């Protein structure tokens, strides 16, 4: 199989996972581990989180909607506290990999489920962080943000939109995401999907598919 395109999720792949921040917040608040994920997993196509990622509600509305969903599960947690956890830290090794792929002629895409909150595509909390993330985003040939497109992963339409924008067939693409549920539609369409559990694992698996060894940082 010949691949010419690599498509990345952003949070949890290019940056650290917001799930880590969720867990820290849950521990601080005395909430069950993975409580935020459990709320977001219920009614996944029409809950507060899904609506926010499709920009069908604003931050204030999400705050109230999420709080109501949490309360229905016997816990008190406002949506604003969840939003505060969203922006992860950039993984330099992944940025270096983007540069290496670009230098070898691969087309690069980014499909990110995000919300209309914070600064920029990665919902940064400061101008400095937003600028750093914007510099990373410039490496992609095309970016699809759920909050702007009005469609979110794992809806198959968002992957088809990327293929159309880059003028490639799914079979020419490798897709990386930290959520298995988001990898499944990509694989069903014919992409080679990689579920990311760490930066090192992601680059090992990507390198295996491309017969490529990524240059370590500092070399």
N, C-alpha and C positions, 0 to 999 in steps of 0.2 A: 504494500500500500504506500502510495506517495502522498505525503502531506505537504501542503504549502501554507497552511493557516493555523494559528493557535489562538484560541478564544479563552479568555480568563474571566472568572468571577473576580470581584475586587476584595470585599471584606472576607477575611478568613483565608485568602490566597495571596494577594499582593500585600495585604496588611494582616495583622494579627486578628484573630476571631473575636467578634463582639460577645460570643458565648462565654469567653473567659471573663470579660468584664461583667456580664450578667451574673456569673457565679460568685464573683467577689462581692457584688452588690447584694445578692441573696444572702450570703453569709453574714454580711454586716447587718442586714435587716432582720435576721432570724427567719428567713423564708426557706422552704425546702429547696434543695439543689435542683437546678433546671426548671424552677417554677415558671420563669418567663417563657421558656420554650414550650412548656406544657400548656400555657394559656394560648400561645400562638399556634399550637397544633390543633386546637379545637376549632371546628368550623373553619378550616384553613383557607377556604376560598372567599369567605365573606365576613371574617372577624375584623376587629379593629386594625390589626397589623396588616392584613391583606388590603383593606381599604386605604390605609396610610401609604402603602407602597405603590398603590395605583393613583395616589393623590386624589382620592375620593373624599378625604377629610383633611382638615388642617391640624396643626400640632395641638391646639387647644381642644379640638373635638376628639382627637386620638387620646389625649390625656384622660378625658372623661369616659370614653368608650372602653379603654383598657382597664381603668379602675373598676368599672362595673363588671367586666369579665373576671377580673381577679377576685372581686368581692363575691361573685357567684361561686367561686371555688374555695371560699372561706378565708381569703387572705386580703390584706390591705396593701395595695401597691399602685401608685399613680403612673400614668403613661409617661409623664415628664422624666421620671427617674430612669425609665427604660431608654428614652431618647438619649439621655446623657451618656449611656454606655456604648453608643453605636460606632463611634469613630475609632478604629483600631490604629496601631502603630505600623508605619511602613517597614516592610522586610527588605533590607538592602540587597540581600541575595536574590530576591525575586526581581527587583529592579535591574540588577546586573544581568539576569537571565533575559529580561525583555530586550535589553540592549544587544545581547549576543544574538538572539533570534532575529532582531531587526537587521543586524549586520550581515546575517546569512541569507537575507532576502525573504523571510517569512512575513506574511501579512499577520497583523495582530488586532484582535478584537477584544472588547470588554463588555460583558453583560452583567449589570449590577442591579439587584433589587435594592432600591434606596427609598428614602422618604423626603418630602419637602420640608426639611428642617436642617439647621446648621448651615455651614458654609461649603458650597461646592458639592460635587458628586458624591464625595465620601462623608458628607455631613460633619465636617470638621468643626471643632469648637473654638478655634482661633484663626485669625488671619494668617499667622505664620504656618500653621499646619495645613490650612487650605492651600497656601501657595506651594508647599512641598508636594502635596498630593496632586495639584494641578500640573506640576512639572512631570510627575509620573504619568498622568493621564495623556500628556502630549505624545507619548510613545505609541499610543494605539492609533490604528488607522480608522477605527470606528468604535464608538461607544454607544450603548443603549442603556438608558436609565429607566427603570420601571416607572418612577414617579413622573417622568416626562412622556414616556411612550403609552402609559395607561394600560400596560400589560406587564405581568410579572412572571418570573420563573415559579413553578415549572410549566407554565402555559407553553405548548410547543410553538406558538406563533412568534414568540420572542427570539427563538433560535432561528426560525425561518427568516425573520427580519434581518438578522445579522448576516446570514448567508447571502441574502439578496443584496444587502448593502456592500458586501465585499466581492460579490459576483463569483462565489465559489459554491461547489456542491458539498453537502454534509460529509461525504466520504473523503474530502480533502482536508477536513478539519479535525483538530484535537481540542477537546473542551476540558477545562479544569474547574472544579467547584468543590467547596468543603462540605456540601450537603448531597448525600446520595440521591435524594428525591429530585434534585435539580440536574443530576447527571443522567438520570434514566431517560428523559425525553431526548436529550442529545444523542445518547447511544441508540435509541429506537430509530432516530432519523438517519443514523449511519455514521455519526461522528465516533471517534475513539475518545471515550470519556475516562477521566482520571479523578477519583475522589481524593481530595487533598486532606491529609491528616497532619502534615508538617511541611515546611519549605523543602527540607532535604528529601523527603519522600516524593514530593511533587516533582522535583527536578530529576530525581533518579528515574521515576517512571516516564517522565517526558523524554528524558535523554534516551531511554531504552527504545521508545517508539521512533525517535528520530535518528537513532544511531549516532548520538551526539553526547559528548561529555562536557558539561558546563564548567567553565573556568572558575575556580574558587575565588572568593573575594581577596584582594590584595596580591593576586598573582599577575 
